Amino acid sequence: MSQEQEIPHDNQVLFCEPGYRLAAHGRQATEDERLTLLEQIFDPISRQQRAIIQPGWRCLEVGAGRGSMAVWMARQVGATGQVIATDVDTTYLERLTIPNLEVHRHNILSDSLDHLSPGSFDLVCARLLLFWLAGKQEQALNRMVECLKPGGWLIDEDGDWGMVTPVDPAHPHYGLYHRAWKNGDWWTMRGYDPAFGRKLPVLFERCGLVNLRHKASASVVRSDSPWGRWWRQSLEGIRASEQADGSLTEERAKEYNALITPLNDPSCWVMTAPIHACWGQRIS
């Protein structure tokens, strides 16, 4: 696409219900690579956020993905502790064979909590999950709180995904990207909140948690960095999902080209999404 081309305004958007847009079905190899990058980028800081874990604790990870953090937590709680890892798709998790790690196929929004033993966990955590549960995040958090024992901790990490943009106005790709991105409204048009992550402390408080703590971090990276490559693959995965469900209009296809082209140019520097970590404790 040349720099002079315009991004048409998508007046007749084919709206699909928000949901998880990066399922591995039909694109397993690509999703494996994307998840490898995700773990490389986010696992080190997620371990720091979960440093409160003690030997003997019972921990629950919701939306555990491939299980890299669940495996790490199983090591932290030791032989006297236990980790439960849940996901709506346990394909990756079922490969794990660790004595104190148990896997459950489970939807935190709709499935019964009974077989998770509500009120029994010292720690419940999730990462990069709640954003996709548009309009239902507080419901999911309340159900996670139900799983905690008194004194137990809830930890969540999520992003302000609407803030990912090239940072140099002089760069050839800058203008087209921003016209397609619309200050993050690209997400709003798909039913998501582009500034969701910063609202975690408010949601935690509404769910009755106390001793709240919050931390956020972002950086500026080259597009060929691990973060830039992961973000490009994430956009490509969402594009593939829209193609599959019929919502990829010609206008949207042009928008994707405008968003992905800078991520294939190593001369482009990109602001990453601020990732918000929030901690809260259940007292009763």
Short mmCIF file of the C-alpha atoms (twelve columns), coordinates in Angstrom:
data_MODEL
# 
_entry.id   MODEL 
# 
loop_
_atom_site.group_PDB 
_atom_site.id 
_atom_site.type_symbol 
_atom_site.label_atom_id 
_atom_site.label_alt_id 
_atom_site.label_comp_id 
_atom_site.label_asym_id 
_atom_site.label_seq_id 
_atom_site.Cartn_x 
_atom_site.Cartn_y 
_atom_site.Cartn_z 
_atom_site.pdbx_PDB_model_num 
ATOM 1   C CA . MET A 1   0.000   0.000   0.000  1 
ATOM 2   C CA . SER A 2   1.439   3.375   -0.951 1 
ATOM 3   C CA . GLN A 3   1.702   6.172   1.553  1 
ATOM 4   C CA . GLU A 4   -0.841  8.199   -0.437 1 
ATOM 5   C CA . GLN A 5   -3.622  5.626   -0.171 1 
ATOM 6   C CA . GLU A 6   -6.427  6.421   2.225  1 
ATOM 7   C CA . ILE A 7   -7.994  4.091   4.763  1 
ATOM 8   C CA . PRO A 8   -11.756 4.219   4.068  1 
ATOM 9   C CA . HIS A 9   -14.065 4.783   7.000  1 
ATOM 10  C CA . ASP A 10  -15.787 1.501   7.792  1 
ATOM 11  C CA . ASN A 11  -19.378 2.792   7.874  1 
ATOM 12  C CA . GLN A 12  -20.966 -0.636  7.601  1 
ATOM 13  C CA . VAL A 13  -18.967 -2.762  10.003 1 
ATOM 14  C CA . LEU A 14  -19.901 -6.423  10.194 1 
ATOM 15  C CA . PHE A 15  -20.064 -6.675  13.980 1 
ATOM 16  C CA . CYS A 16  -19.348 -9.976  15.678 1 
ATOM 17  C CA . GLU A 17  -19.710 -10.634 19.382 1 
ATOM 18  C CA . PRO A 18  -16.472 -9.988  21.283 1 
ATOM 19  C CA . GLY A 19  -14.617 -13.073 22.352 1 
ATOM 20  C CA . TYR A 20  -11.208 -14.690 22.190 1 
ATOM 21  C CA . ARG A 21  -9.913  -14.023 18.686 1 
ATOM 22  C CA . LEU A 22  -6.671  -16.044 18.724 1 
ATOM 23  C CA . ALA A 23  -7.776  -19.673 18.927 1 
ATOM 24  C CA . ALA A 24  -5.201  -22.119 17.582 1 
ATOM 25  C CA . HIS A 25  -7.643  -24.151 15.468 1 
ATOM 26  C CA . GLY A 26  -6.453  -24.169 11.859 1 
ATOM 27  C CA . ARG A 27  -3.268  -22.223 12.630 1 
ATOM 28  C CA . GLN A 28  -1.502  -24.361 15.223 1 
ATOM 29  C CA . ALA A 29  2.066   -23.844 13.995 1 
ATOM 30  C CA . THR A 30  1.666   -20.068 13.821 1 
ATOM 31  C CA . GLU A 31  -0.019  -19.963 17.223 1 
ATOM 32  C CA . ASP A 32  2.764   -22.069 18.735 1 
ATOM 33  C CA . GLU A 33  5.290   -19.471 17.573 1 
ATOM 34  C CA . ARG A 34  3.160   -16.611 18.888 1 
ATOM 35  C CA . LEU A 35  2.742   -18.269 22.291 1 
ATOM 36  C CA . THR A 36  6.478   -18.969 22.490 1 
ATOM 37  C CA . LEU A 37  7.110   -15.255 22.022 1 
ATOM 38  C CA . LEU A 38  4.397   -14.426 24.579 1 
ATOM 39  C CA . GLU A 39  6.103   -16.597 27.195 1 
ATOM 40  C CA . GLN A 40  9.511   -15.137 26.351 1 
ATOM 41  C CA . ILE A 41  8.191   -11.586 26.763 1 
ATOM 42  C CA . PHE A 42  5.815   -11.889 29.713 1 
ATOM 43  C CA . ASP A 43  6.932   -14.841 31.873 1 
ATOM 44  C CA . PRO A 44  9.878   -13.040 33.555 1 
ATOM 45  C CA . ILE A 45  7.719   -10.191 34.841 1 
ATOM 46  C CA . SER A 46  4.808   -12.529 35.683 1 
ATOM 47  C CA . ARG A 47  7.146   -14.485 37.961 1 
ATOM 48  C CA . GLN A 48  8.006   -11.250 39.758 1 
ATOM 49  C CA . GLN A 49  4.290   -10.415 40.160 1 
ATOM 50  C CA . ARG A 50  3.707   -13.853 41.736 1 
ATOM 51  C CA . ALA A 51  6.637   -13.676 44.132 1 
ATOM 52  C CA . ILE A 52  4.201   -13.839 47.082 1 
ATOM 53  C CA . ILE A 53  3.621   -17.562 46.452 1 
ATOM 54  C CA . GLN A 54  4.747   -19.723 49.371 1 
ATOM 55  C CA . PRO A 55  5.550   -23.458 49.676 1 
ATOM 56  C CA . GLY A 56  2.408   -25.423 50.485 1 
ATOM 57  C CA . TRP A 57  0.019   -22.949 48.843 1 
ATOM 58  C CA . ARG A 58  -2.928  -24.030 46.707 1 
ATOM 59  C CA . CYS A 59  -3.003  -21.907 43.521 1 
ATOM 60  C CA . LEU A 60  -5.393  -21.564 40.588 1 
ATOM 61  C CA . GLU A 61  -4.464  -20.166 37.185 1 
ATOM 62  C CA . VAL A 62  -7.430  -19.234 34.980 1 
ATOM 63  C CA . GLY A 63  -6.783  -19.293 31.233 1 
ATOM 64  C CA . ALA A 64  -3.443  -21.047 31.656 1 
ATOM 65  C CA . GLY A 65  -2.667  -21.347 27.932 1 
ATOM 66  C CA . ARG A 66  0.355   -23.596 27.419 1 
ATOM 67  C CA . GLY A 67  1.023   -23.765 31.141 1 
ATOM 68  C CA . SER A 68  4.431   -22.109 31.436 1 
ATOM 69  C CA . MET A 69  3.373   -20.098 34.494 1 
ATOM 70  C CA . ALA A 70  1.416   -23.010 35.995 1 
ATOM 71  C CA . VAL A 71  4.575   -25.150 35.804 1 
ATOM 72  C CA . TRP A 72  6.607   -22.391 37.439 1 
ATOM 73  C CA . MET A 73  4.031   -22.000 40.239 1 
ATOM 74  C CA . ALA A 74  4.018   -25.770 40.811 1 
ATOM 75  C CA . ARG A 75  7.733   -25.537 41.517 1 
ATOM 76  C CA . GLN A 76  7.185   -22.634 43.939 1 
ATOM 77  C CA . VAL A 77  4.494   -24.381 46.012 1 
ATOM 78  C CA . GLY A 78  6.538   -27.589 46.173 1 
ATOM 79  C CA . ALA A 79  5.451   -31.111 46.984 1 
ATOM 80  C CA . THR A 80  3.124   -29.972 49.795 1 
ATOM 81  C CA . GLY A 81  1.285   -27.494 47.551 1 
ATOM 82  C CA . GLN A 82  -0.945  -27.797 44.504 1 
ATOM 83  C CA . VAL A 83  -1.627  -25.837 41.308 1 
ATOM 84  C CA . ILE A 84  -4.842  -26.110 39.309 1 
ATOM 85  C CA . ALA A 85  -4.557  -24.899 35.692 1 
ATOM 86  C CA . THR A 86  -7.769  -24.240 33.763 1 
ATOM 87  C CA . ASP A 87  -8.599  -23.225 30.213 1 
ATOM 88  C CA . VAL A 88  -11.477 -23.621 27.781 1 
ATOM 89  C CA . ASP A 89  -9.004  -25.469 25.526 1 
ATOM 90  C CA . THR A 90  -6.613  -27.758 27.419 1 
ATOM 91  C CA . THR A 91  -4.811  -29.166 24.367 1 
ATOM 92  C CA . TYR A 92  -1.473  -27.745 25.493 1 
ATOM 93  C CA . LEU A 93  -2.027  -28.295 29.214 1 
ATOM 94  C CA . GLU A 94  -2.830  -31.996 28.888 1 
ATOM 95  C CA . ARG A 95  0.764   -32.624 27.796 1 
ATOM 96  C CA . LEU A 96  2.043   -31.623 31.247 1 
ATOM 97  C CA . THR A 97  2.917   -34.384 33.696 1 
ATOM 98  C CA . ILE A 98  3.776   -32.797 37.040 1 
ATOM 99  C CA . PRO A 99  2.575   -34.482 40.253 1 
ATOM 100 C CA . ASN A 100 1.300   -31.317 41.958 1 
ATOM 101 C CA . LEU A 101 -0.227  -29.753 38.813 1 
ATOM 102 C CA . GLU A 102 -3.829  -30.607 37.935 1 
ATOM 103 C CA . VAL A 103 -5.526  -29.608 34.660 1 
ATOM 104 C CA . HIS A 104 -9.239  -28.833 34.222 1 
ATOM 105 C CA . ARG A 105 -11.169 -27.814 31.126 1 
ATOM 106 C CA . HIS A 106 -13.201 -24.943 32.546 1 
ATOM 107 C CA . ASN A 107 -14.936 -21.717 31.525 1 
ATOM 108 C CA . ILE A 108 -14.725 -19.255 34.407 1 
ATOM 109 C CA . LEU A 109 -17.886 -17.474 33.200 1 
ATOM 110 C CA . SER A 110 -20.263 -20.390 32.742 1 
ATOM 111 C CA . ASP A 111 -19.001 -23.615 34.337 1 
ATOM 112 C CA . SER A 112 -19.690 -24.631 37.921 1 
ATOM 113 C CA . LEU A 113 -17.008 -23.794 40.456 1 
ATOM 114 C CA . ASP A 114 -17.796 -26.860 42.539 1 
ATOM 115 C CA . HIS A 115 -15.056 -29.139 41.236 1 
ATOM 116 C CA . LEU A 116 -12.500 -26.371 41.779 1 
ATOM 117 C CA . SER A 117 -13.403 -26.269 45.491 1 
ATOM 118 C CA . PRO A 118 -14.365 -22.606 45.933 1 
ATOM 119 C CA . GLY A 119 -12.985 -20.889 48.989 1 
ATOM 120 C CA . SER A 120 -9.870  -23.082 49.026 1 
ATOM 121 C CA . PHE A 121 -7.143  -21.192 47.134 1 
ATOM 122 C CA . ASP A 122 -4.337  -19.091 48.579 1 
ATOM 123 C CA . LEU A 123 -3.818  -17.474 45.179 1 
ATOM 124 C CA . VAL A 124 -5.898  -17.141 42.004 1 
ATOM 125 C CA . CYS A 125 -4.319  -15.539 38.961 1 
ATOM 126 C CA . ALA A 126 -4.873  -14.785 35.285 1 
ATOM 127 C CA . ARG A 127 -2.836  -13.103 32.563 1 
ATOM 128 C CA . LEU A 128 -3.961  -11.390 29.335 1 
ATOM 129 C CA . LEU A 129 -7.379  -13.025 29.688 1 
ATOM 130 C CA . LEU A 130 -9.958  -10.560 30.989 1 
ATOM 131 C CA . PHE A 131 -9.620  -8.134  28.063 1 
ATOM 132 C CA . TRP A 132 -11.224 -10.716 25.783 1 
ATOM 133 C CA . LEU A 133 -14.225 -11.151 28.106 1 
ATOM 134 C CA . ALA A 134 -15.691 -7.832  27.017 1 
ATOM 135 C CA . GLY A 135 -18.561 -6.711  29.248 1 
ATOM 136 C CA . LYS A 136 -18.116 -9.728  31.521 1 
ATOM 137 C CA . GLN A 137 -14.819 -8.953  33.263 1 
ATOM 138 C CA . GLU A 138 -16.417 -8.108  36.617 1 
ATOM 139 C CA . GLN A 139 -18.446 -11.317 36.500 1 
ATOM 140 C CA . ALA A 140 -15.254 -13.311 35.871 1 
ATOM 141 C CA . LEU A 141 -13.422 -11.527 38.690 1 
ATOM 142 C CA . ASN A 142 -16.254 -12.171 41.153 1 
ATOM 143 C CA . ARG A 143 -16.092 -15.866 40.345 1 
ATOM 144 C CA . MET A 144 -12.321 -15.870 40.830 1 
ATOM 145 C CA . VAL A 145 -12.812 -14.182 44.206 1 
ATOM 146 C CA . GLU A 146 -15.235 -16.987 45.152 1 
ATOM 147 C CA . CYS A 147 -12.376 -19.433 44.662 1 
ATOM 148 C CA . LEU A 148 -10.162 -17.654 47.218 1 
ATOM 149 C CA . LYS A 149 -9.975  -18.589 50.880 1 
ATOM 150 C CA . PRO A 150 -10.094 -15.717 53.395 1 
ATOM 151 C CA . GLY A 151 -6.696  -14.027 53.225 1 
ATOM 152 C CA . GLY A 152 -6.082  -15.339 49.707 1 
ATOM 153 C CA . TRP A 153 -4.741  -13.152 46.895 1 
ATOM 154 C CA . LEU A 154 -6.054  -12.429 43.395 1 
ATOM 155 C CA . ILE A 155 -3.504  -11.320 40.783 1 
ATOM 156 C CA . ASP A 156 -4.323  -10.231 37.253 1 
ATOM 157 C CA . GLU A 157 -2.262  -8.774  34.413 1 
ATOM 158 C CA . ASP A 158 -3.812  -7.107  31.408 1 
ATOM 159 C CA . GLY A 159 -3.120  -4.324  28.938 1 
ATOM 160 C CA . ASP A 160 -4.262  -1.033  27.516 1 
ATOM 161 C CA . TRP A 161 -4.063  -2.530  24.035 1 
ATOM 162 C CA . GLY A 162 -5.308  0.627   22.354 1 
ATOM 163 C CA . MET A 163 -1.983  2.370   23.042 1 
ATOM 164 C CA . VAL A 164 0.224   0.276   20.724 1 
ATOM 165 C CA . THR A 165 1.442   2.692   18.029 1 
ATOM 166 C CA . PRO A 166 4.505   3.767   16.053 1 
ATOM 167 C CA . VAL A 167 6.092   6.715   17.830 1 
ATOM 168 C CA . ASP A 168 7.923   8.668   15.103 1 
ATOM 169 C CA . PRO A 169 5.643   11.085  13.191 1 
ATOM 170 C CA . ALA A 170 8.331   11.408  10.495 1 
ATOM 171 C CA . HIS A 171 8.273   7.679   9.695  1 
ATOM 172 C CA . PRO A 172 6.609   6.829   6.341  1 
ATOM 173 C CA . HIS A 173 4.199   4.349   7.963  1 
ATOM 174 C CA . TYR A 174 3.127   6.576   10.849 1 
ATOM 175 C CA . GLY A 175 0.206   8.408   9.226  1 
ATOM 176 C CA . LEU A 176 -1.521  5.399   7.682  1 
ATOM 177 C CA . TYR A 177 -1.175  3.390   10.875 1 
ATOM 178 C CA . HIS A 178 -2.776  6.090   12.984 1 
ATOM 179 C CA . ARG A 179 -5.626  6.648   10.518 1 
ATOM 180 C CA . ALA A 180 -6.420  2.924   10.722 1 
ATOM 181 C CA . TRP A 181 -5.835  2.706   14.478 1 
ATOM 182 C CA . LYS A 182 -8.080  5.701   15.301 1 
ATOM 183 C CA . ASN A 183 -6.470  6.254   18.722 1 
ATOM 184 C CA . GLY A 184 -7.366  2.727   19.744 1 
ATOM 185 C CA . ASP A 185 -10.945 2.871   18.474 1 
ATOM 186 C CA . TRP A 186 -9.945  0.011   16.163 1 
ATOM 187 C CA . TRP A 187 -10.611 -2.142  19.265 1 
ATOM 188 C CA . THR A 188 -13.826 -0.309  20.191 1 
ATOM 189 C CA . MET A 189 -15.284 -1.094  16.756 1 
ATOM 190 C CA . ARG A 190 -14.784 -4.778  17.579 1 
ATOM 191 C CA . GLY A 191 -16.499 -4.527  20.949 1 
ATOM 192 C CA . TYR A 192 -13.439 -4.265  23.212 1 
ATOM 193 C CA . ASP A 193 -12.250 -1.611  25.664 1 
ATOM 194 C CA . PRO A 194 -8.867  -0.281  24.427 1 
ATOM 195 C CA . ALA A 195 -8.066  1.106   27.904 1 
ATOM 196 C CA . PHE A 196 -9.204  -1.896  29.925 1 
ATOM 197 C CA . GLY A 197 -6.025  -2.684  31.871 1 
ATOM 198 C CA . ARG A 198 -5.935  0.551   33.860 1 
ATOM 199 C CA . LYS A 199 -9.387  -0.223  35.280 1 
ATOM 200 C CA . LEU A 200 -8.284  -3.344  37.148 1 
ATOM 201 C CA . PRO A 201 -7.945  -1.605  40.562 1 
ATOM 202 C CA . VAL A 202 -11.502 -0.244  40.246 1 
ATOM 203 C CA . LEU A 203 -12.864 -3.684  39.374 1 
ATOM 204 C CA . PHE A 204 -10.899 -5.338  42.183 1 
ATOM 205 C CA . GLU A 205 -12.337 -2.865  44.687 1 
ATOM 206 C CA . ARG A 206 -15.883 -3.418  43.391 1 
ATOM 207 C CA . CYS A 207 -15.370 -7.146  43.911 1 
ATOM 208 C CA . GLY A 208 -14.676 -6.537  47.603 1 
ATOM 209 C CA . LEU A 209 -10.903 -7.020  47.594 1 
ATOM 210 C CA . VAL A 210 -8.646  -5.026  49.919 1 
ATOM 211 C CA . ASN A 211 -4.928  -4.234  50.278 1 
ATOM 212 C CA . LEU A 212 -4.900  -3.328  46.606 1 
ATOM 213 C CA . ARG A 213 -1.624  -2.839  44.768 1 
ATOM 214 C CA . HIS A 214 -1.080  -1.819  41.162 1 
ATOM 215 C CA . LYS A 215 1.882   -1.543  38.824 1 
ATOM 216 C CA . ALA A 216 2.070   -0.714  35.102 1 
ATOM 217 C CA . SER A 217 4.943   -0.807  32.626 1 
ATOM 218 C CA . ALA A 218 5.484   -0.114  28.925 1 
ATOM 219 C CA . SER A 219 8.428   0.476   26.608 1 
ATOM 220 C CA . VAL A 220 9.386   1.578   23.115 1 
ATOM 221 C CA . VAL A 221 10.838  -1.195  20.941 1 
ATOM 222 C CA . ARG A 222 11.831  -1.847  17.342 1 
ATOM 223 C CA . SER A 223 9.231   -3.632  15.280 1 
ATOM 224 C CA . ASP A 224 11.567  -6.615  14.801 1 
ATOM 225 C CA . SER A 225 11.962  -7.101  18.574 1 
ATOM 226 C CA . PRO A 226 10.246  -10.107 20.201 1 
ATOM 227 C CA . TRP A 227 7.405   -7.799  21.320 1 
ATOM 228 C CA . GLY A 228 6.966   -6.364  17.825 1 
ATOM 229 C CA . ARG A 229 6.974   -9.807  16.247 1 
ATOM 230 C CA . TRP A 230 4.446   -11.068 18.829 1 
ATOM 231 C CA . TRP A 231 2.179   -8.093  18.190 1 
ATOM 232 C CA . ARG A 232 2.353   -8.589  14.407 1 
ATOM 233 C CA . GLN A 233 1.429   -12.258 14.819 1 
ATOM 234 C CA . SER A 234 -1.418  -11.287 17.172 1 
ATOM 235 C CA . LEU A 235 -2.885  -8.896  14.592 1 
ATOM 236 C CA . GLU A 236 -2.483  -11.515 11.883 1 
ATOM 237 C CA . GLY A 237 -4.309  -14.021 14.096 1 
ATOM 238 C CA . ILE A 238 -7.202  -11.610 14.675 1 
ATOM 239 C CA . ARG A 239 -7.353  -10.921 10.939 1 
ATOM 240 C CA . ALA A 240 -7.550  -14.671 10.295 1 
ATOM 241 C CA . SER A 241 -10.439 -14.980 12.765 1 
ATOM 242 C CA . GLU A 242 -12.326 -12.168 11.024 1 
ATOM 243 C CA . GLN A 243 -11.740 -13.819 7.671  1 
ATOM 244 C CA . ALA A 244 -13.118 -17.073 9.076  1 
ATOM 245 C CA . ASP A 245 -16.262 -15.508 10.573 1 
ATOM 246 C CA . GLY A 246 -16.999 -13.312 7.554  1 
ATOM 247 C CA . SER A 247 -16.396 -9.919  9.210  1 
ATOM 248 C CA . LEU A 248 -13.229 -9.123  7.212  1 
ATOM 249 C CA . THR A 249 -14.559 -6.472  4.842  1 
ATOM 250 C CA . GLU A 250 -12.421 -4.909  2.117  1 
ATOM 251 C CA . GLU A 251 -12.066 -1.800  4.293  1 
ATOM 252 C CA . ARG A 252 -10.925 -3.860  7.266  1 
ATOM 253 C CA . ALA A 253 -8.402  -5.719  5.107  1 
ATOM 254 C CA . LYS A 254 -6.874  -2.365  4.145  1 
ATOM 255 C CA . GLU A 255 -6.744  -1.390  7.809  1 
ATOM 256 C CA . TYR A 256 -4.856  -4.588  8.658  1 
ATOM 257 C CA . ASN A 257 -2.336  -3.848  5.912  1 
ATOM 258 C CA . ALA A 258 -1.786  -0.376  7.372  1 
ATOM 259 C CA . LEU A 259 -1.312  -1.791  10.888 1 
ATOM 260 C CA . ILE A 260 0.920   -4.729  9.971  1 
ATOM 261 C CA . THR A 261 3.191   -3.046  7.384  1 
ATOM 262 C CA . PRO A 262 5.111   -0.993  10.002 1 
ATOM 263 C CA . LEU A 263 5.679   -4.173  12.014 1 
ATOM 264 C CA . ASN A 264 7.542   -5.660  9.042  1 
ATOM 265 C CA . ASP A 265 9.873   -2.652  8.867  1 
ATOM 266 C CA . PRO A 266 12.808  -2.826  11.341 1 
ATOM 267 C CA . SER A 267 13.261  0.956   11.102 1 
ATOM 268 C CA . CYS A 268 9.923   1.503   12.853 1 
ATOM 269 C CA . TRP A 269 9.849   2.007   16.634 1 
ATOM 270 C CA . VAL A 270 6.651   1.070   18.442 1 
ATOM 271 C CA . MET A 271 5.142   1.887   21.833 1 
ATOM 272 C CA . THR A 272 4.113   -1.332  23.568 1 
ATOM 273 C CA . ALA A 273 0.839   -1.654  25.441 1 
ATOM 274 C CA . PRO A 274 1.102   -0.687  29.118 1 
ATOM 275 C CA . ILE A 275 0.647   -3.936  31.025 1 
ATOM 276 C CA . HIS A 276 -1.175  -3.434  34.311 1 
ATOM 277 C CA . ALA A 277 -0.661  -5.828  37.206 1 
ATOM 278 C CA . CYS A 278 -3.123  -5.695  40.084 1 
ATOM 279 C CA . TRP A 279 -3.144  -7.507  43.435 1 
ATOM 280 C CA . GLY A 280 -6.037  -7.722  45.891 1 
ATOM 281 C CA . GLN A 281 -6.804  -9.760  49.010 1 
ATOM 282 C CA . ARG A 282 -10.011 -11.389 50.140 1 
ATOM 283 C CA . ILE A 283 -10.640 -10.816 53.829 1 
ATOM 284 C CA . SER A 284 -13.806 -12.882 54.421 1 
# 
